[in-house]
Amino acid sequence: MTTRRDWLRLTLAGLAAKEIALPPLAFAQEKSGLKITGVRLVRTRPNRPVPSYKPSEGSWSTGGVEVANPMSIYPEYKAMRSLFMSSDPAIGGFTVEIDTDKGIKGYGSGGPAGGAIVTGHLAKLLVGKDPFDIERNWDIMWRSTMYYGRMGAVCNAISGADLALWDIVGKATNLPVYKLLGGETKQRIPSYCTGNDIEQHIEYGYKRLKLAIPHGPADGREGQRKNVELVKRTRELLGRDGDIMLDCWMAWTERYTLEMAELLEPYGVYWMEEVLQPHDYAGFGRLRQQIKNIKIVTGEHEYTRYGFRYLLEHNAAEIWQPDIHWCGGMTELRRIGALAAAYDIPVIPHGGGGRDSVHWILAAHNSPWAEMFMPAPGGPKAVYDRYTEDNNLTKGPEGVYTRPSDKPGFGWDFSVT
């Protein structure tokens, strides 16, 4: 009988034996003639703003509705995430501008609390460097912050800075980032829409919907019943052939997940996402062994290839979901994707329809879908026309498709202050 220790030993041996190759970067051996001269945080505004409007009352997209979360066990924080999340802009996400001596500027966004690390630490390591030295610059940022980071805010900071460097390289070579990554592997990317404004998403044309699950163990049997009603109603509206996914946002337990999987079996749920807290690799692995009717997926709150290696070692997720703004940027997403590809694991990035990670999805063989979000319902037609245009959306047999910009770099269309 194979013990847990034996299984881990065999898995790690397999990791060593498998060739995990990254596509070569054509520009990596070139000296760009560029030198980084400045690093600063900026605020962005769209060059073509859409009309402002008051969303339809009760729409999920307004954010004033309950969503299951790790804090749901405390009644005073249960009603909405804003009750426990920081309202300090300094602890929110950020956009960094990296300037060069030839006037080429790159822009990248990173996750919560990373901005101060970019300006307070990473900036001094990047100024004077060649932005084309992508791998070297990433490694310098990683090694220099290891004594106080490796996850969370430090990786959020590295992610934003790394993305800005990729933007510079794209602009300097006059190529979109997906071309730098090796070119497209598909002409367009099938997309799913996240949120509970179900009627709006179906009317727009989405055939794949991810629901934000409102209830968890703190709500008992009544919460389970309401979760099932939401899924049942979605299946009735979507029809037999559409895909339904559930975002459980670290709020469930193993027992609750097993019970929900059984209750949801009649409705053909495709995956359940982040059912457990992200560090519970063993728990995810046990659920994968026991639940056969629904895929167990996770990775949104995981960091770098080292974190995803834990998912691999525990056989913890059938699909990986790194976020490019948190996991270490484009440079690290390439490594995570290569690790997954060696084991035929699909990678569907969290927020992957964003105008940066969608470049990686287009260039990656093992990234089949992109995640999209719609503007809240209740706006004028111009809002949704611009949503279609800005995200390069088309429609076809699988519903809604997207693809990245063909402009140099990431193709940002904003101004900064």
C-alpha positions as CSV (number, residue, x, y, z in Angstrom):
1,M,0.0,0.0,0.0
2,T,1.4,3.4,-1.0
3,T,1.7,5.8,2.0
4,R,1.3,9.5,1.9
5,R,5.0,9.9,2.2
6,D,5.6,7.5,-0.6
7,W,3.2,9.3,-2.8
8,L,4.9,12.7,-2.2
9,R,8.3,11.2,-2.9
10,L,7.0,9.8,-6.2
11,T,5.4,13.0,-7.1
12,L,8.5,15.0,-6.4
13,A,10.6,12.5,-8.4
14,G,8.2,13.0,-11.3
15,L,8.6,16.8,-11.0
16,A,12.4,16.4,-11.4
17,A,12.0,13.9,-14.3
18,K,9.6,16.0,-16.4
19,E,11.0,18.6,-18.7
20,I,9.3,21.9,-17.9
21,A,10.4,24.1,-20.7
22,L,9.5,27.8,-21.2
23,P,9.2,29.2,-24.7
24,P,12.3,31.2,-25.4
25,L,12.0,35.0,-25.4
26,A,13.3,36.3,-28.7
27,F,14.2,39.7,-27.2
28,A,16.0,38.3,-24.1
29,Q,19.4,38.2,-25.7
30,E,19.2,41.7,-27.1
31,K,20.5,44.9,-25.5
32,S,17.7,47.3,-25.9
33,G,19.8,50.5,-25.6
34,L,17.2,51.5,-22.9
35,K,17.8,52.3,-19.3
36,I,15.2,52.6,-16.6
37,T,15.2,56.2,-15.2
38,G,12.1,56.4,-13.0
39,V,9.5,54.4,-11.1
40,R,6.4,56.1,-9.8
41,L,2.8,55.2,-8.9
42,V,0.1,56.8,-11.0
43,R,-3.6,57.2,-11.3
44,T,-5.2,56.3,-14.6
45,R,-8.3,57.7,-16.4
46,P,-9.7,56.3,-19.6
47,N,-9.1,58.4,-22.7
48,R,-12.7,57.8,-23.8
49,P,-14.8,57.7,-20.6
50,V,-18.2,56.1,-20.8
51,P,-21.3,57.9,-19.5
52,S,-21.9,57.6,-15.7
53,Y,-25.2,56.1,-14.6
54,K,-27.0,54.7,-11.6
55,P,-27.1,50.9,-11.8
56,S,-30.4,49.0,-11.6
57,E,-31.5,48.7,-8.0
58,G,-30.5,45.4,-6.5
59,S,-28.0,44.5,-9.2
60,W,-25.2,42.3,-8.0
61,S,-22.5,44.4,-9.7
62,T,-23.0,47.3,-7.3
63,G,-21.2,45.3,-4.6
64,G,-23.8,45.9,-1.9
65,V,-24.9,42.3,-1.7
66,E,-23.9,39.4,0.4
67,V,-21.2,37.0,-0.8
68,A,-19.8,34.1,1.2
69,N,-16.3,34.9,2.5
70,P,-13.9,33.8,5.3
71,M,-15.4,36.5,7.6
72,S,-19.0,35.3,7.3
73,I,-18.7,33.6,10.7
74,Y,-18.7,37.0,12.3
75,P,-22.2,38.6,12.0
76,E,-20.9,42.2,12.1
77,Y,-18.9,41.6,8.9
78,K,-21.1,39.2,7.1
79,A,-23.3,41.4,5.0
80,M,-20.7,42.6,2.5
81,R,-17.0,42.5,1.9
82,S,-16.5,46.2,2.3
83,L,-17.2,45.9,6.0
84,F,-13.9,44.1,6.6
85,M,-11.8,45.1,3.7
86,S,-9.5,48.2,4.0
87,S,-10.8,51.5,2.7
88,D,-7.3,53.1,2.7
89,P,-6.2,53.7,-0.9
90,A,-2.6,53.0,0.1
91,I,-3.7,49.4,0.8
92,G,-5.6,49.0,-2.4
93,G,-4.3,47.9,-5.8
94,F,-2.0,50.3,-7.7
95,T,-0.6,51.2,-11.2
96,V,3.1,51.8,-11.6
97,E,4.7,53.8,-14.4
98,I,8.3,52.8,-15.3
99,D,10.2,55.4,-17.4
100,T,13.2,55.0,-19.6
101,D,15.9,57.3,-21.0
102,K,14.4,57.1,-24.5
103,G,10.9,58.3,-23.3
104,I,9.3,54.8,-23.5
105,K,7.0,54.3,-20.5
106,G,5.5,51.1,-19.3
107,Y,2.5,50.5,-17.1
108,G,1.5,47.6,-14.8
109,S,-1.1,47.0,-12.1
110,G,-0.5,45.1,-8.9
111,G,-2.5,43.9,-6.0
112,P,-3.3,45.2,-2.5
113,A,-0.6,46.9,-0.5
114,G,2.0,46.5,-3.1
115,G,2.4,50.1,-4.2
116,A,4.5,51.2,-1.2
117,I,6.9,48.3,-1.8
118,V,7.4,49.3,-5.4
119,T,8.3,52.9,-4.6
120,G,10.0,52.2,-1.3
121,H,12.1,49.2,-2.3
122,L,11.9,47.9,-5.9
123,A,12.4,51.3,-7.5
124,K,16.1,51.5,-6.4
125,L,16.7,48.0,-7.8
126,L,15.3,48.8,-11.2
127,V,16.6,52.3,-11.9
128,G,19.6,52.0,-14.2
129,K,18.7,48.5,-15.4
130,D,17.9,47.4,-19.0
131,P,14.1,46.7,-19.1
132,F,14.7,43.9,-21.6
133,D,16.5,41.8,-18.9
134,I,13.1,40.5,-17.9
135,E,14.3,37.4,-16.1
136,R,17.2,39.1,-14.3
137,N,15.1,42.0,-13.1
138,W,12.4,39.6,-11.8
139,D,14.9,37.5,-9.9
140,I,16.5,40.6,-8.4
141,M,13.1,41.8,-7.1
142,W,12.3,38.3,-5.8
143,R,15.6,37.6,-4.0
144,S,15.8,41.1,-2.5
145,T,12.4,40.9,-0.9
146,M,12.5,37.3,0.2
147,Y,13.4,38.2,3.8
148,Y,10.0,39.8,4.4
149,G,7.9,38.6,1.5
150,R,7.4,35.6,-0.8
151,M,3.6,36.0,-0.7
152,G,1.0,38.6,-0.4
153,A,1.9,42.3,-0.7
154,V,5.5,41.6,-1.9
155,C,4.3,39.5,-4.8
156,N,1.6,42.0,-5.6
157,A,4.4,44.6,-5.9
158,I,6.6,42.5,-8.1
159,S,3.6,41.7,-10.3
160,G,2.9,45.3,-11.1
161,A,6.5,46.2,-11.7
162,D,7.1,43.2,-13.9
163,L,4.0,44.0,-16.0
164,A,5.3,47.5,-16.6
165,L,8.6,46.1,-17.9
166,W,6.7,43.8,-20.4
167,D,4.8,46.8,-21.5
168,I,8.0,48.7,-22.2
169,V,9.5,45.8,-24.2
170,G,6.3,45.6,-26.3
171,K,6.4,49.3,-27.1
172,A,10.2,49.3,-27.8
173,T,9.8,46.4,-30.3
174,N,6.5,47.7,-31.6
175,L,4.8,44.3,-30.8
176,P,1.8,43.3,-28.7
177,V,2.8,41.3,-25.6
178,Y,1.3,38.1,-26.9
179,K,3.7,38.3,-29.9
180,L,6.6,38.5,-27.4
181,L,5.3,35.4,-25.7
182,G,5.4,33.4,-28.9
183,G,2.3,34.4,-30.8
184,E,-1.3,33.3,-30.7
185,T,-2.4,29.7,-30.2
186,K,-6.0,30.5,-31.0
187,Q,-7.8,33.2,-33.0
188,R,-10.1,34.1,-30.2
189,I,-10.6,33.1,-26.6
190,P,-13.9,31.7,-25.3
191,S,-15.0,33.6,-22.2
192,Y,-17.2,33.3,-19.2
193,C,-18.9,36.0,-17.1
194,T,-18.6,36.3,-13.4
195,G,-21.5,37.8,-11.3
196,N,-25.1,37.2,-10.3
197,D,-26.8,39.6,-12.8
198,I,-27.7,36.4,-14.6
199,E,-30.4,37.8,-16.9
200,Q,-28.1,40.5,-18.2
201,H,-25.2,38.2,-18.9
202,I,-27.4,35.7,-20.7
203,E,-29.1,38.4,-22.8
204,Y,-25.6,39.7,-23.8
205,G,-24.7,36.3,-25.1
206,Y,-22.7,34.5,-22.4
207,K,-23.2,30.8,-22.3
208,R,-20.7,30.3,-19.4
209,L,-21.6,31.9,-16.1
210,K,-19.8,31.9,-12.8
211,L,-21.9,32.7,-9.8
212,A,-20.7,34.4,-6.6
213,I,-22.1,32.1,-4.0
214,P,-23.9,34.1,-1.2
215,H,-24.0,31.5,1.6
216,G,-21.7,29.2,3.5
217,P,-21.6,27.1,6.7
218,A,-22.5,30.1,8.8
219,D,-26.0,30.1,7.2
220,G,-26.8,26.4,7.9
221,R,-29.3,24.4,6.0
222,E,-31.3,27.5,4.9
223,G,-28.1,28.9,3.3
224,Q,-27.6,25.7,1.5
225,R,-31.1,25.8,0.2
226,K,-30.7,29.3,-1.1
227,N,-27.4,28.4,-2.8
228,V,-29.2,25.5,-4.6
229,E,-32.0,27.8,-5.6
230,L,-29.6,30.2,-7.2
231,V,-27.9,27.4,-9.2
232,K,-31.3,25.9,-10.2
233,R,-32.6,29.2,-11.4
234,T,-29.4,29.8,-13.4
235,R,-29.7,26.4,-15.1
236,E,-33.3,27.1,-16.0
237,L,-32.4,30.4,-17.6
238,L,-29.2,29.3,-19.2
239,G,-30.5,26.0,-20.6
240,R,-29.0,22.6,-20.7
241,D,-25.9,23.2,-22.6
242,G,-24.4,26.2,-20.8
243,D,-21.7,26.0,-18.2
244,I,-22.2,27.0,-14.5
245,M,-19.3,27.6,-12.2
246,L,-19.4,28.6,-8.5
247,D,-17.0,31.1,-6.8
248,C,-17.0,30.1,-3.1
249,W,-14.2,32.6,-2.1
250,M,-12.5,30.7,0.7
251,A,-15.7,30.4,2.7
252,W,-16.6,26.7,2.9
253,T,-15.4,23.7,4.8
254,E,-14.7,20.1,3.5
255,R,-18.0,18.8,4.9
256,Y,-20.0,21.6,3.6
257,T,-18.4,21.2,0.1
258,L,-19.2,17.5,0.0
259,E,-22.8,18.2,1.0
260,M,-23.2,21.0,-1.6
261,A,-21.7,18.8,-4.4
262,E,-24.3,16.2,-3.7
263,L,-27.2,18.7,-3.6
264,L,-26.0,20.4,-6.8
265,E,-25.6,17.2,-8.8
266,P,-28.8,17.6,-10.8
267,Y,-27.8,20.9,-12.2
268,G,-24.5,20.1,-13.9
269,V,-22.1,22.5,-12.2
270,Y,-18.8,22.5,-14.0
271,W,-16.5,23.7,-11.2
272,M,-16.5,24.8,-7.6
273,E,-13.8,27.4,-7.0
274,E,-11.8,28.2,-3.8
275,V,-14.1,26.3,-1.5
276,L,-11.4,26.2,1.2
277,Q,-8.9,28.6,2.5
278,P,-5.9,28.7,0.1
279,H,-3.4,27.1,2.4
280,D,-5.4,24.0,2.9
281,Y,-3.7,22.0,0.1
282,A,-4.4,18.7,1.8
283,G,-8.1,19.5,2.1
284,F,-8.4,20.4,-1.6
285,G,-6.7,17.1,-2.4
286,R,-9.1,15.1,-0.3
287,L,-12.1,16.8,-2.0
288,R,-10.7,16.0,-5.5
289,Q,-10.5,12.4,-4.5
290,Q,-14.1,12.3,-3.2
291,I,-16.0,14.6,-5.6
292,K,-16.3,13.3,-9.1
293,N,-19.3,15.2,-10.5
294,I,-17.8,18.7,-10.2
295,K,-14.3,20.0,-10.8
296,I,-12.4,21.4,-7.8
297,V,-10.3,24.4,-8.8
298,T,-8.3,27.1,-7.1
299,G,-5.3,29.4,-7.3
300,E,-6.6,32.9,-7.2
301,H,-4.9,33.6,-3.9
302,E,-1.7,31.5,-4.6
303,Y,1.7,33.0,-5.2
304,T,4.5,32.1,-7.6
305,R,5.4,28.7,-9.0
306,Y,6.4,27.6,-5.6
307,G,2.8,27.9,-4.3
308,F,1.4,26.2,-7.3
309,R,3.9,23.4,-6.8
310,Y,2.1,22.7,-3.5
311,L,-1.1,22.4,-5.4
312,L,0.6,19.9,-7.7
313,E,2.1,17.9,-4.9
314,H,-1.3,17.5,-3.2
315,N,-3.2,16.9,-6.5
316,A,-5.3,19.8,-5.2
317,A,-6.9,21.4,-8.2
318,E,-8.1,20.2,-11.7
319,I,-7.7,23.8,-13.0
320,W,-5.2,26.4,-11.8
321,Q,-6.4,30.1,-11.5
322,P,-3.4,32.4,-10.9
323,D,-4.0,36.2,-10.9
324,I,-1.3,38.0,-13.0
325,H,-1.5,41.0,-10.6
326,W,-0.8,38.9,-7.6
327,C,1.1,35.7,-8.6
328,G,4.3,37.5,-9.7
329,G,3.3,39.1,-13.0
330,M,3.7,37.9,-16.6
331,T,7.2,36.5,-16.0
332,E,6.0,34.2,-13.2
333,L,2.7,33.4,-14.9
334,R,4.8,31.9,-17.8
335,R,6.5,29.6,-15.3
336,I,3.3,28.6,-13.6
337,G,1.8,27.9,-17.0
338,A,4.8,25.8,-18.0
339,L,4.6,23.8,-14.8
340,A,0.9,23.1,-15.4
341,A,1.4,22.2,-19.0
342,A,3.9,19.5,-18.1
343,Y,1.1,17.8,-16.3
344,D,-1.7,18.7,-18.7
345,I,-3.4,21.0,-16.2
346,P,-5.5,23.8,-17.7
347,V,-4.8,27.3,-16.4
348,I,-7.6,29.8,-16.5
349,P,-6.3,33.0,-14.8
350,H,-8.4,34.8,-12.3
351,G,-9.6,38.0,-14.0
352,G,-8.0,36.7,-17.1
353,G,-10.1,38.8,-19.5
354,G,-8.2,41.9,-18.2
355,R,-6.2,43.6,-20.9
356,D,-2.9,42.2,-19.6
357,S,-3.3,38.5,-18.8
358,V,-5.4,38.0,-21.9
359,H,-2.2,38.3,-23.8
360,W,-0.8,35.2,-22.0
361,I,-4.0,33.3,-22.5
362,L,-3.9,33.9,-26.3
363,A,-0.3,32.6,-26.4
364,A,-0.7,29.6,-24.1
365,H,-1.9,26.2,-25.3
366,N,-3.2,25.1,-21.9
367,S,-5.3,28.2,-21.2
368,P,-8.8,27.6,-22.8
369,W,-11.0,30.4,-21.3
370,A,-10.9,34.0,-20.1
371,E,-12.9,35.5,-17.2
372,M,-14.9,38.6,-18.0
373,F,-17.0,41.0,-15.9
374,M,-19.8,43.2,-17.3
375,P,-20.7,46.8,-16.4
376,A,-23.7,46.8,-14.0
377,P,-27.1,46.7,-15.6
378,G,-29.2,49.9,-16.0
379,G,-26.8,52.0,-18.1
380,P,-27.3,53.5,-21.5
381,K,-26.5,51.5,-24.7
382,A,-23.2,53.4,-25.1
383,V,-21.8,51.7,-22.0
384,Y,-22.2,48.2,-23.3
385,D,-21.1,49.1,-26.8
386,R,-17.9,50.4,-25.4
387,Y,-17.6,47.2,-23.2
388,T,-17.8,45.2,-26.5
389,E,-15.3,47.4,-28.3
390,D,-12.7,47.8,-25.5
391,N,-12.6,44.1,-24.8
392,N,-12.5,43.0,-28.5
393,L,-15.6,40.9,-27.9
394,T,-17.3,38.8,-30.6
395,K,-19.9,36.1,-30.4
396,G,-20.2,32.6,-31.7
397,P,-21.0,28.9,-30.9
398,E,-19.5,29.1,-27.4
399,G,-21.1,32.4,-26.5
400,V,-18.8,35.4,-26.1
401,Y,-15.1,35.5,-27.2
402,T,-12.3,38.0,-26.4
403,R,-8.8,38.7,-27.6
404,P,-6.1,41.1,-26.6
405,S,-5.2,44.4,-28.3
406,D,-2.8,44.3,-31.3
407,K,-1.2,47.6,-30.3
408,P,2.3,47.6,-28.9
409,G,2.7,46.4,-25.3
410,F,-0.5,45.7,-23.6
411,G,-2.4,48.3,-25.7
412,W,-3.5,50.5,-22.8
413,D,-5.8,53.3,-23.7
414,F,-5.6,55.6,-20.7
415,S,-3.9,58.8,-19.4
416,V,-2.1,59.1,-16.1
417,T,-1.8,61.7,-13.4
